[in-house]
Amino acid sequence: MIIEQMSIDEQRVAIFKALADPTRLQIVRTLYQNKKEMSCGEVGEQCEVSKSNASYHFRTLREAGLTTLRKDAQTKYIQLNTETFDKYIPGFLDTL
Protein backbone atom coordinates (compact mmCIF):
# COMPACT_ATOMS: atom_id res chain seq x y z
CA MET A 1 0.00 0.00 0.00
CA ILE A 2 2.79 2.46 0.84
CA ILE A 3 4.57 1.74 -2.45
CA GLU A 4 1.34 2.22 -4.39
CA GLN A 5 0.68 5.53 -2.61
CA MET A 6 4.20 6.73 -3.38
CA SER A 7 3.74 6.14 -7.10
CA ILE A 8 0.42 8.02 -6.99
CA ASP A 9 2.11 10.87 -5.14
CA GLU A 10 5.00 10.86 -7.62
CA GLN A 11 2.48 11.11 -10.46
CA ARG A 12 0.80 14.05 -8.75
CA VAL A 13 4.13 15.82 -8.28
CA ALA A 14 5.00 15.31 -11.96
CA ILE A 15 1.61 16.66 -13.02
CA PHE A 16 1.83 19.79 -10.88
CA LYS A 17 5.44 20.44 -11.92
CA ALA A 18 4.41 20.19 -15.57
CA LEU A 19 1.46 22.54 -15.11
CA ALA A 20 3.48 25.06 -13.08
CA ASP A 21 5.09 26.40 -16.26
CA PRO A 22 3.14 29.11 -18.14
CA THR A 23 4.16 27.78 -21.57
CA ARG A 24 3.04 24.24 -20.77
CA LEU A 25 -0.20 25.57 -19.32
CA GLN A 26 -0.77 27.46 -22.57
CA ILE A 27 -0.11 24.27 -24.55
CA VAL A 28 -2.70 22.40 -22.46
CA ARG A 29 -5.17 25.27 -22.91
CA THR A 30 -4.62 25.29 -26.69
CA LEU A 31 -5.16 21.54 -26.96
CA TYR A 32 -8.25 21.70 -24.76
CA GLN A 33 -9.82 24.60 -26.65
CA ASN A 34 -9.20 22.97 -30.03
CA LYS A 35 -10.80 19.72 -28.80
CA LYS A 36 -8.73 17.60 -31.17
CA GLU A 37 -5.35 16.10 -31.84
CA MET A 38 -3.00 18.70 -33.30
CA SER A 39 0.38 18.54 -34.95
CA CYS A 40 3.23 19.69 -32.75
CA GLY A 41 3.94 22.42 -35.31
CA GLU A 42 0.38 23.77 -35.05
CA VAL A 43 0.57 23.88 -31.27
CA GLY A 44 3.98 25.56 -31.37
CA GLU A 45 2.68 28.20 -33.77
CA GLN A 46 -0.45 28.96 -31.75
CA CYS A 47 1.56 29.19 -28.52
CA GLU A 48 4.39 31.11 -30.19
CA VAL A 49 7.03 28.63 -29.03
CA SER A 50 10.16 27.74 -30.99
CA LYS A 51 10.44 24.18 -32.29
CA SER A 52 13.27 23.20 -29.92
CA ASN A 53 11.59 24.80 -26.90
CA ALA A 54 8.24 23.21 -27.80
CA SER A 55 9.85 19.78 -27.99
CA TYR A 56 11.08 20.12 -24.40
CA HIS A 57 7.62 21.18 -23.18
CA PHE A 58 5.87 18.41 -25.12
CA ARG A 59 8.18 15.82 -23.55
CA THR A 60 7.55 17.17 -20.04
CA LEU A 61 3.77 17.02 -20.53
CA ARG A 62 4.00 13.51 -22.00
CA GLU A 63 6.20 12.22 -19.16
CA ALA A 64 3.66 13.57 -16.64
CA GLY A 65 0.96 11.61 -18.46
CA LEU A 66 -0.93 14.74 -19.50
CA THR A 67 -0.57 14.25 -23.26
CA THR A 68 -0.04 11.48 -25.77
CA LEU A 69 2.10 11.64 -28.87
CA ARG A 70 1.52 9.92 -32.20
CA LYS A 71 3.93 9.95 -35.10
CA ASP A 72 2.71 9.68 -38.68
CA ALA A 73 5.63 9.70 -41.13
CA GLN A 74 7.51 12.94 -40.33
CA THR A 75 4.68 14.61 -38.44
CA LYS A 76 4.09 14.25 -34.71
CA TYR A 77 0.63 14.75 -33.28
CA ILE A 78 -0.17 15.61 -29.68
CA GLN A 79 -3.42 15.41 -27.75
CA LEU A 80 -4.54 15.67 -24.15
CA ASN A 81 -4.73 12.54 -22.07
CA THR A 82 -8.04 13.44 -20.45
CA GLU A 83 -8.03 10.26 -18.37
CA THR A 84 -5.07 11.59 -16.36
CA PHE A 85 -6.78 14.93 -15.82
CA ASP A 86 -10.01 13.22 -14.78
CA LYS A 87 -8.22 10.90 -12.36
CA TYR A 88 -5.82 13.33 -10.66
CA ILE A 89 -7.32 16.80 -11.10
CA PRO A 90 -10.98 16.43 -12.07
CA GLY A 91 -12.60 19.59 -13.34
CA PHE A 92 -9.27 21.31 -14.06
CA LEU A 93 -9.71 21.45 -17.82
CA ASP A 94 -13.06 23.20 -17.45
CA THR A 95 -11.28 26.08 -15.70
CA LEU A 96 -9.23 26.84 -18.79
Secondary structure in CASP SS format (residue, H / E / C, confidence):
PFRMAT SS
TARGET T0000
AUTHOR 0000-0000-0000
METHOD secondary structure of the structure
MODEL  1
M C 1.00
I H 1.00
I H 1.00
E H 1.00
Q H 1.00
M H 1.00
S H 1.00
I H 1.00
D H 1.00
E H 1.00
Q H 1.00
R H 1.00
V H 1.00
A H 1.00
I H 1.00
F H 1.00
K H 1.00
A H 1.00
L H 1.00
A C 1.00
D C 1.00
P H 1.00
T H 1.00
R H 1.00
L H 1.00
Q H 1.00
I H 1.00
V H 1.00
R H 1.00
T H 1.00
L H 1.00
Y H 1.00
Q H 1.00
N H 1.00
K C 1.00
K C 1.00
E C 1.00
M E 1.00
S E 1.00
C H 1.00
G H 1.00
E H 1.00
V H 1.00
G H 1.00
E H 1.00
Q H 1.00
C H 1.00
E C 1.00
V C 1.00
S C 1.00
K H 1.00
S H 1.00
N H 1.00
A H 1.00
S H 1.00
Y H 1.00
H H 1.00
F H 1.00
R H 1.00
T H 1.00
L H 1.00
R H 1.00
E H 1.00
A C 1.00
G C 1.00
L C 1.00
T E 1.00
T E 1.00
L E 1.00
R E 1.00
K E 1.00
D E 1.00
A C 1.00
Q C 1.00
T E 1.00
K E 1.00
Y E 1.00
I E 1.00
Q E 1.00
L E 1.00
N C 1.00
T H 1.00
E H 1.00
T H 1.00
F H 1.00
D H 1.00
K H 1.00
Y H 1.00
I C 1.00
P C 1.00
G C 1.00
F C 1.00
L H 1.00
D H 1.00
T H 1.00
L C 1.00
END
